[in-house]
Amino acid sequence: MINHHEMDEAKLMEPSEGVVLFHPHIPAKAIEKVTKVLSGRWIGQGPLVDEFEEKFNAEFGKNTKALAVGSGTDALHLAYLLARIKEGDEVIVPVFTCTATNIPFLYMGAKIVFADVDPETMNIDIDHVGRLINDKTRAVVVVHYGGLPCDMDKLQKLTSTHNITIIEDAAHALGATFQGQKIGSISPYTMYSFQAIKHITTGDGGMLLLPEDVYEKAKRLRWFGIDRTAKQMGIWENDIKEVGYKYQMTDISAAMGLAGLEEFAQTLALRRRLFHIYEEKLSEISDVKFMGGGCTDREHAAWMCTILVDRRKNLWQKLRDSAIESGQVHYRNDRYSIFGGSVQGLFPNMDAVEEKYLVLPLHTKMNESNVIRICETIKSGW
Ligand SMILES: Cc1ncc(COP(=O)(O)O)c(C=O)c1O
């Protein structure tokens, strides 16, 4: 079995030495915008957070409000609370994702029910979701793995006859579309991450698109349970009636977010161009299965490029010897002790791909010749 710790222990490359797996994208205007914030009065949550929320919502939301927070994980936790998921409720979630998708349910005592992957895409297997739904199911969380949207139409049809909230973890999927609709405009809750290596980064940060009728509550939960607007009026009747968190975004982060939003179209276009070169070149290699290509009803956000191969460790080593980083990035969650440890045999699709998937470099510090070199290195065998 491939041991991801071996990969983790390997010395990380500097960009000058080869092609790194991820690299932050710092927009041209970020330094200027952050510098301006640092010389002003508001460095914590201030007017730039409001501006970032409004512009983000106008770009990606529909009949929604945007709530900027300190991380994507904060956004997920708030979405789960706002969807009124309670202790003992069942939530169907992908077995293959960043642990951040599922950890907030452990804070809340909800019962996590893992669904298998679709072996064609590594997204959640919606047929399996259908078999897991019962009277206790309160929510289904989907992750658009690597940036490829899940089949939201199929999921909506499946859940519409039940009292189930769909929550989209779109940490990978900024700018993706499904049947012409932007991810962010489909479900009641959609979460984004602005962690260091995402399409837009604020260092760390997140955004939750949510229904208008829970917006006031969402703002209170983001800030200890306090109505900040009332507080800012000066004299304030200072009761707190619900337990909140300290999940706000700062103006320093929002300045970066606004700079990232301004040049997002170019960022996405470059990522998509590189992704499509990978798709074209790797599809020619019979020993490589390219994940997330060839869809006509959805647009990929090109956050990660994943392939399935046999003898993955050999390919990883071969790429490394050619100064190209690759890795697994996410691991199946059922293996982690916090989620109950290893349960064998329940996820046949995950079992089948577990030792095969490998993520290749994709970021804005790369150019087309980097991708071609990587594809040629793979084509020469491992
Ligand atoms: C699928 C997925 N969900 C959630 C998160 C958590 O976001 P954050 O790191 O901003 O808390 C990440 C990654 O960071 C992710 O990849």
The ligand as a Gaussian input file, in Angstrom:
#p B3LYP/6-31G(d) Opt

LIG

0 1
 C      -12.699000      19.963000       0.292000
 C      -12.267000      20.924000       1.356000
 N      -13.153000      21.292000       2.291000
 C      -12.827000      22.139000       3.265000
 C      -11.573000      22.680000       3.352000
 C      -11.266000      23.563000       4.501000
 O      -11.013000      24.872000       4.159000
 P      -10.080000      25.754000       5.092000
 O       -8.696000      25.219000       5.025000
 O      -10.205000      27.135000       4.485000
 O      -10.642000      25.720000       6.464000
 C      -10.606000      22.329000       2.389000
 C       -9.231000      22.814000       2.345000
 O       -8.612000      23.533000       2.878000
 C      -10.965000      21.419000       1.365000
 O      -10.069000      21.022000       0.463000

